Amino acid sequence: MRDTSLELMEWVAGYGDREMDVADARIVMMAEANPGLRVLTVDRKDFSLYRTRRGKAIRCEFPP
């Protein structure tokens, strides 16, 4: 099993130009592990761009 903190830092580094924070990285990791679920967020700017390692968009709902 991989070290979660190392995996988080890899996600953060992968979005260096977007300045992904650790909380967003963890949400992306959880979304990747649970592809049938959706992320409820008001952060449309970032979560519209985040992708899984396979390049799939994170399933999100953006409340008004």
C-alpha positions in Angstrom: 0.0 0.0 0.0 1.3 3.4 -0.9 2.0 6.1 1.6 -1.0 8.5 1.5 1.1 11.6 2.3 3.5 10.8 -0.6 0.5 10.3 -3.0 -1.0 13.6 -1.8 2.3 15.4 -2.6 2.4 13.8 -6.1 -1.1 15.2 -6.8 -0.2 18.6 -5.6 3.0 18.6 -7.7 1.1 17.4 -10.7 -1.0 20.6 -10.7 1.8 23.0 -10.0 0.5 25.6 -12.3 -3.0 25.5 -10.6 -1.6 25.5 -7.0 -3.7 22.5 -5.9 -3.9 22.4 -2.2 -3.7 19.2 0.0 -7.5 19.3 0.7 -8.3 19.3 -3.1 -5.8 16.6 -3.7 -7.4 14.4 -1.1 -10.9 15.0 -2.6 -9.6 14.1 -6.0 -8.0 10.9 -4.5 -11.3 10.0 -2.9 -13.3 10.7 -6.1 -10.9 8.5 -8.0 -11.4 5.6 -5.5 -15.2 6.1 -5.6 -16.0 6.8 -9.2 -19.8 6.3 -8.7 -20.0 9.2 -6.3 -20.1 12.9 -7.0 -18.2 15.7 -5.4 -20.4 18.6 -4.2 -18.3 21.8 -4.4 -18.6 25.5 -5.2 -15.0 25.5 -6.6 -16.0 25.2 -10.2 -12.8 26.8 -11.5 -10.5 24.1 -10.1 -12.8 21.0 -10.1 -13.7 21.6 -13.7 -10.0 21.0 -14.6 -9.0 18.2 -12.2 -8.7 14.7 -13.6 -8.1 11.2 -12.4 -4.8 9.5 -13.2 -6.5 8.0 -16.2 -7.6 11.4 -17.5 -11.3 11.2 -16.6 -13.0 14.3 -15.3 -14.0 14.3 -11.6 -17.8 13.9 -11.3 -19.0 17.1 -9.6 -22.2 19.0 -8.8 -21.9 22.7 -8.5 -24.7 24.3 -6.4 -26.0 27.7 -7.6 
